[in-house]
Amino acid sequence: MKYLERKKIIETANKRRQSLMINKGKEYSGGNEDINFNFIEVADRLGTRLAGTKEFVCLVYLLKHQLSIEKWARDGKLSSGEDIFSRLDDIRNYLDILESLIRDTSEYKYN
């Protein structure tokens, strides 16, 4: 594969997942203005020191998609009926969400 071919794949994936992020973000925020509401709420409900962080919750959600990708790599199919690219988009989106959760603290805010 040439550089420009990979660049096109990445650009296409970014457009696809941006749409996914916008649509799912509305649902997951619970109508709350804080887009990270879902992660904060689950962390509060878990309440333990490690599992009670919004960052850990995000990693758990990400792991769910990683396990699905691992199954696809093993079996060549997903049981959900979604395609593998949707799962890859989910992983990429959770990494972006994780960064937003990390940067939501004053220590890591953008300057």
C-alpha positions as CSV (number, residue, x, y, z in Angstrom):
1,M,0.0,0.0,0.0
2,K,1.2,3.5,-0.9
3,Y,1.2,6.5,1.5
4,L,-1.6,8.2,-0.4
5,E,-3.8,5.1,-0.3
6,R,-3.5,4.9,3.5
7,K,-4.1,8.6,3.8
8,K,-7.4,8.2,1.9
9,I,-8.5,5.3,4.1
10,I,-7.8,7.4,7.2
11,E,-9.6,10.5,5.9
12,T,-12.6,8.4,4.9
13,A,-12.6,6.7,8.3
14,N,-12.4,10.0,10.1
15,K,-15.4,11.4,8.2
16,R,-17.4,8.2,9.0
17,R,-16.6,8.2,12.7
18,Q,-17.2,11.9,13.1
19,S,-20.8,11.3,12.1
20,L,-21.0,8.4,14.4
21,M,-19.6,10.4,17.3
22,I,-22.0,13.2,16.8
23,N,-25.1,11.0,16.6
24,K,-24.1,8.7,19.5
25,G,-22.8,11.6,21.6
26,K,-26.3,13.1,21.7
27,E,-27.8,9.9,23.0
28,Y,-25.0,9.2,25.5
29,S,-25.0,12.6,27.1
30,G,-28.5,11.9,28.5
31,G,-29.8,15.2,27.3
32,N,-27.2,16.8,29.6
33,E,-25.0,19.6,28.4
34,D,-21.9,17.7,29.6
35,I,-21.0,15.4,26.7
36,N,-19.0,13.2,29.2
37,F,-22.1,12.7,31.4
38,N,-22.4,9.0,30.6
39,F,-18.9,8.3,31.8
40,I,-19.2,10.4,34.9
41,E,-22.5,8.8,35.8
42,V,-21.3,5.2,35.4
43,A,-18.1,6.1,37.4
44,D,-20.3,7.5,40.2
45,R,-22.4,4.4,40.3
46,L,-19.4,2.1,40.4
47,G,-17.9,4.2,43.2
48,T,-14.7,2.3,43.8
49,R,-11.3,4.0,43.6
50,L,-10.2,2.6,40.3
51,A,-13.5,1.6,38.6
52,G,-15.0,4.8,39.8
53,T,-13.1,7.0,37.4
54,K,-14.6,8.2,34.1
55,E,-11.4,7.3,32.3
56,F,-11.7,3.7,33.5
57,V,-15.3,3.5,32.4
58,C,-14.2,4.7,28.9
59,L,-11.6,2.0,28.8
60,V,-14.2,-0.7,29.8
61,Y,-16.4,0.5,26.9
62,L,-13.4,0.5,24.6
63,L,-12.5,-3.1,25.7
64,K,-15.9,-4.3,24.7
65,H,-15.2,-3.2,21.1
66,Q,-11.7,-4.6,21.2
67,L,-13.0,-8.0,22.2
68,S,-15.4,-7.9,19.3
69,I,-12.5,-7.0,16.9
70,E,-10.4,-9.9,18.3
71,K,-13.4,-12.3,17.7
72,W,-13.6,-11.0,14.1
73,A,-9.8,-11.5,13.7
74,R,-10.3,-15.1,14.9
75,D,-13.6,-16.0,13.1
76,G,-13.8,-13.5,10.2
77,K,-17.3,-12.3,11.3
78,L,-19.1,-10.3,13.9
79,S,-22.2,-11.7,15.7
80,S,-23.8,-8.3,15.9
81,G,-24.3,-8.0,12.1
82,E,-22.2,-4.8,12.1
83,D,-19.2,-4.7,9.9
84,I,-15.6,-4.6,11.1
85,F,-15.1,-0.9,10.1
86,S,-17.9,0.1,12.4
87,R,-16.0,-1.5,15.3
88,L,-12.8,0.1,14.3
89,D,-14.6,3.5,14.2
90,D,-15.9,2.8,17.7
91,I,-12.4,2.1,19.0
92,R,-11.1,5.3,17.4
93,N,-14.0,7.3,18.9
94,Y,-13.4,5.9,22.4
95,L,-9.7,7.0,22.1
96,D,-10.9,10.5,21.3
97,I,-13.4,10.4,24.1
98,L,-10.7,9.2,26.5
99,E,-8.6,12.2,25.5
100,S,-11.5,14.5,26.1
101,L,-12.0,13.0,29.6
102,I,-8.3,13.4,30.4
103,R,-8.3,17.0,29.1
104,D,-11.4,17.8,31.1
105,T,-9.2,18.2,34.2
106,S,-7.4,21.4,34.8
107,E,-4.0,19.7,34.7
108,Y,-4.4,18.7,31.1
109,K,-6.5,21.4,29.6
110,Y,-5.4,22.9,26.3
111,N,-3.6,26.2,26.6
